[in-house]
């Protein structure tokens, strides 16, 4: 009788332990499913592209510097045009950026590029809250390309006139002026250097904006 009791007890305990392990497995699987559901319910927060934002800030500083340096660029010099006896007659001549239409276009183009970069900085900061199903990326890419073309056109026109002012054109009998207004030409050259740096940054930002149009997997 005792032998039969211990003989029947072993299968009963093993069956009971099997039921406990099965219940634990069910509970664990249920917790995992609840955990997965809780994680999947949390929406992904939009992330800012800090690299693109930094490039836009640098491009804004470059275009704004080029605009201000060229817009404030002027130099006044006195030239002797005649001599009466021993008294020289001098004439005061001032060189300003608005005397050359190409430099006016340069200031306008870089001013518009500065405004564009400033707006894009605000869009990069606040834009993820109002995405409108990716339409924001399309508009940004189009505006970046238009801004790059405008800034490039202004830089090209100003570069041509700067080369003409520094070296002249003997075939057209256009005299150079940079030997007379050296400071004016040097400041104009600094504005051109800043604008070319801005062109490189604008090109990079435009490529990055276009790359965002690629659908994500």
Secondary structure, DSSP 8 states (H G I E B T S, - for coil): -HHHHHHHHHHHHHHHHHHHHHHHHHHHHHHHHHHHHHHHHS-------HHHHHHHHHHHHHHHHHHHHHHT-EEEEEEEEEEETTEEEEEEEEEEGGGSHHHHHHHHHHHHHHHHHHHHHHHHHHGGGS-TTTHHHHHHHHHHHHHHHHHHHHHHHHHHHHHHHHH-BTTTTB---TTT-HHHHHHHHHHHHHHHHHHHHHHHHHHHHHHTTS---
